[in-house]
Amino acid sequence: MKRRLVHLAPGDHFVGDARHRVRTLLGSCVSITLWHARSRIGAMSHFLLADRPENRADRRKAPLDARYGTEALLLMLQDLGRRGIEPRDCEAKVFGGAHMFPGWFDMRQQVGQRNGHAALQLLQEFGIELVSSCLYGYGHRVILFDIASGDVWARQAKMASTPPGWIHPSQLEEA
């Protein structure tokens, strides 16, 4: 059987059969994989934020958007449902949610942690069994999901200590 490699960009999701492998690169983003062992059908997301911002006036009218964890999971479940697969019949694995700039104070540093917590909570709410996770930590992860076997591999990328062009607060001179 010829295998197809699908590259998942931030804000995307994919549902496919055993002919597919799905790959993505995560930082503070999170990826949920769902796998139905009997049919060897799987789904994978790459979401940027746990949920859509509250202040958006057209939130209820807007189409589902896989950039947000809640909506990415709903999109995957809809696509799986079209194939006759119930959420409770899937097993889940969750990856990502890393802290990208250790030693730097920035509210965005907490995005990864919020994303990871949201993914775990969503799976619990939908009654989907979590069989494995690789969450938090520092730096990027490359994720590869083999839908034929349900295996997911995560490789941690080495991280630079200082983001390019940034100065650590301790290096600033007081006026």
C-alpha positions in Angstrom: 0.0 0.0 0.0 1.4 3.4 -1.0 1.5 5.8 2.0 0.8 9.5 1.7 2.4 12.0 4.0 0.2 14.9 5.0 1.8 18.1 6.4 -0.5 19.7 8.9 -0.1 23.5 9.2 -1.2 25.5 12.3 -5.0 25.8 12.3 -5.6 22.7 10.2 -7.1 19.3 10.9 -7.1 16.1 8.9 -9.1 12.9 8.9 -7.9 9.9 6.9 -7.4 6.2 6.6 -4.5 3.8 6.9 -2.9 5.1 3.6 -1.9 8.3 5.5 0.8 9.6 7.8 0.3 13.1 9.2 3.2 15.3 10.3 3.3 18.7 12.1 5.6 20.9 14.0 4.4 22.2 17.4 5.6 24.8 19.9 2.9 26.2 22.2 0.3 24.8 19.9 -1.3 21.5 20.7 -2.2 18.5 18.5 -4.9 16.0 19.4 -4.8 12.6 17.5 -7.8 10.4 17.5 -7.6 6.8 16.3 -10.3 4.2 15.6 -8.4 0.9 15.8 -11.0 -1.4 14.2 -11.4 0.8 11.0 -7.8 2.2 11.1 -9.1 5.7 10.6 -7.5 8.6 12.4 -7.8 12.4 12.9 -5.3 15.0 13.9 -5.5 18.7 14.7 -3.0 21.5 15.2 -4.6 24.3 17.2 -3.1 27.6 18.2 -5.5 28.7 21.1 -7.7 26.8 23.4 -10.8 28.7 22.4 -12.0 31.6 20.3 -11.7 35.0 22.0 -14.9 36.0 23.9 -15.1 39.5 22.6 -15.8 38.4 19.0 -19.4 39.5 18.3 -20.1 37.0 15.5 -18.7 34.0 17.5 -22.0 32.0 17.3 -22.5 32.7 13.6 -18.9 32.0 12.5 -18.1 28.6 11.0 -16.0 26.3 13.1 -12.3 27.2 12.9 -9.6 24.6 13.6 -7.3 27.3 15.0 -9.2 26.9 18.3 -9.0 23.7 20.3 -12.7 23.3 21.0 -13.6 23.9 17.4 -10.8 21.7 16.0 -12.1 18.8 18.1 -15.7 19.4 16.9 -14.5 19.4 13.3 -12.6 16.2 13.7 -15.6 14.5 15.4 -17.9 15.7 12.6 -15.6 14.2 9.9 -15.3 11.0 11.9 -19.0 10.8 12.4 -19.5 11.0 8.6 -17.5 7.8 8.5 -19.7 6.2 11.2 -17.2 6.5 14.0 -18.3 7.5 17.5 -16.0 9.6 19.7 -16.1 7.1 22.6 -14.7 4.4 20.2 -11.5 6.4 19.6 -8.3 6.6 21.6 -6.6 9.9 21.9 -3.0 11.1 22.2 -2.1 14.8 22.9 1.1 16.6 22.1 2.6 20.1 22.4 1.8 23.0 24.7 5.5 23.9 25.2 6.9 27.0 26.9 8.8 28.6 24.1 10.9 31.2 25.9 12.1 30.0 29.3 13.3 32.8 31.6 11.2 35.4 29.9 8.1 36.9 31.5 5.3 37.2 29.0 1.7 36.4 29.2 2.0 34.5 25.9 4.2 32.0 27.7 1.1 30.6 29.3 -0.6 29.8 26.0 1.0 26.4 25.7 -0.1 25.4 29.2 -3.7 26.7 28.6 -3.8 24.8 25.3 -2.7 21.5 26.9 -5.2 21.8 29.8 -8.0 22.6 27.3 -7.2 19.5 25.2 -7.2 17.2 28.2 -10.5 18.7 29.5 -12.1 18.4 26.0 -11.3 14.8 25.7 -12.7 14.1 29.2 -15.9 16.0 28.3 -16.4 13.9 25.2 -15.6 10.7 27.0 -12.6 9.9 24.7 -9.9 7.8 26.3 -6.5 9.4 26.6 -3.9 6.7 26.1 -0.8 8.9 25.8 0.5 12.5 26.0 3.6 14.5 25.6 2.8 17.9 26.9 4.6 21.1 28.1 8.3 21.3 28.5 10.4 23.7 26.3 10.9 24.1 22.6 9.5 22.6 19.4 8.3 19.0 18.8 8.0 17.3 15.4 4.9 14.9 15.5 4.3 12.0 13.1 1.0 10.1 13.3 0.8 6.8 11.4 -2.9 6.1 10.9 -2.3 2.5 9.8 -0.9 1.6 13.3 -2.2 4.4 15.5 1.4 5.1 16.5 2.5 8.7 17.1 6.1 9.7 17.4 7.3 12.9 19.0 10.8 14.3 18.5 11.9 17.2 20.7 13.9 19.8 18.8 16.8 21.5 20.5 16.0 25.1 21.6 18.1 28.2 21.5 18.4 29.9 24.9 17.6 33.4 23.7 15.2 34.3 20.9 16.9 36.2 18.1 16.9 39.9 18.5 15.7 39.8 22.1 17.5 41.1 25.2 17.0 39.4 28.6 15.6 41.9 31.3 18.7 41.2 33.4 20.8 42.7 30.6 19.0 46.1 30.6 20.7 49.0 32.2 18.6 51.0 34.7 18.2 54.7 33.8 
